[in-house]
């Protein structure tokens, strides 16, 4: 479905019905697509074990808190 800004304002019920039908809604402004509204369940897939970053620190004995502390520490010693 395509909807202009005016239709979005005055016919929101129709836009919500389209989302309930699992349709994406393209938002048009002056005839050009400015964005897309997608139903909640069509959003990004969760990261799975197939992702290349999965388990990259599996061999590190430190806790997550220790790793994050190391990453967030100030870098004054690098100067």
C-alpha positions in Angstrom: 0.0 0.0 0.0 1.1 3.6 -0.7 -0.1 6.5 1.5 0.6 10.2 1.3 1.2 12.3 4.4 -2.4 13.6 4.2 -3.8 10.0 4.0 -1.7 9.0 6.9 -3.2 11.8 8.9 -6.8 11.4 7.9 -7.1 7.7 7.1 -4.8 6.1 9.8 -7.5 3.4 10.3 -6.9 2.1 6.7 -3.2 2.2 7.2 -3.5 0.1 10.4 -5.8 -2.4 8.6 -3.2 -2.8 5.9 -0.6 -3.5 8.6 -2.9 -6.1 10.1 -3.0 -7.8 6.7 0.8 -7.9 6.8 1.2 -5.3 4.1 4.0 -2.8 4.1 3.0 0.8 3.8 5.1 3.2 1.8 4.9 6.8 2.9 4.9 9.4 0.0 5.8 13.0 0.3 5.4 15.1 -2.8 5.2 11.9 -4.8 8.5 10.5 -3.6 8.8 7.6 -1.2 10.2 8.9 2.2 9.8 5.8 4.3 8.2 2.5 4.9 6.1 1.2 7.7 6.3 -2.6 8.1 4.3 -4.9 10.4 6.1 -5.8 13.6 6.6 -9.5 12.9 8.3 -8.7 9.5 11.1 -6.8 11.1 14.7 -8.0 11.3 15.3 -11.6 12.0 17.0 -12.3 15.2 20.8 -13.0 15.1 21.3 -16.7 14.7 24.2 -19.0 15.1 24.8 -18.6 11.3 25.9 -15.0 11.8 29.7 -14.7 11.4 30.1 -12.8 14.8 28.3 -15.5 16.8 30.7 -17.0 19.3 33.7 -14.9 18.4 34.7 -14.6 22.1 33.7 -18.1 23.1 37.3 -18.9 24.1 37.8 -15.8 26.2 37.7 -16.7 29.9 36.6 -13.2 31.0 33.1 -12.3 31.9 31.0 -10.1 29.6 31.3 -7.2 32.2 35.1 -7.5 32.1 35.2 -7.4 28.3 32.9 -4.4 28.1 34.9 -2.6 30.7 38.0 -3.2 28.6 36.3 -1.9 25.5 34.9 1.2 27.2 38.0 2.2 29.1 39.6 5.6 28.3 42.4 5.5 25.8 44.7 8.1 27.5 47.6 5.7 27.6 47.5 5.4 23.7 48.6 9.0 23.3 
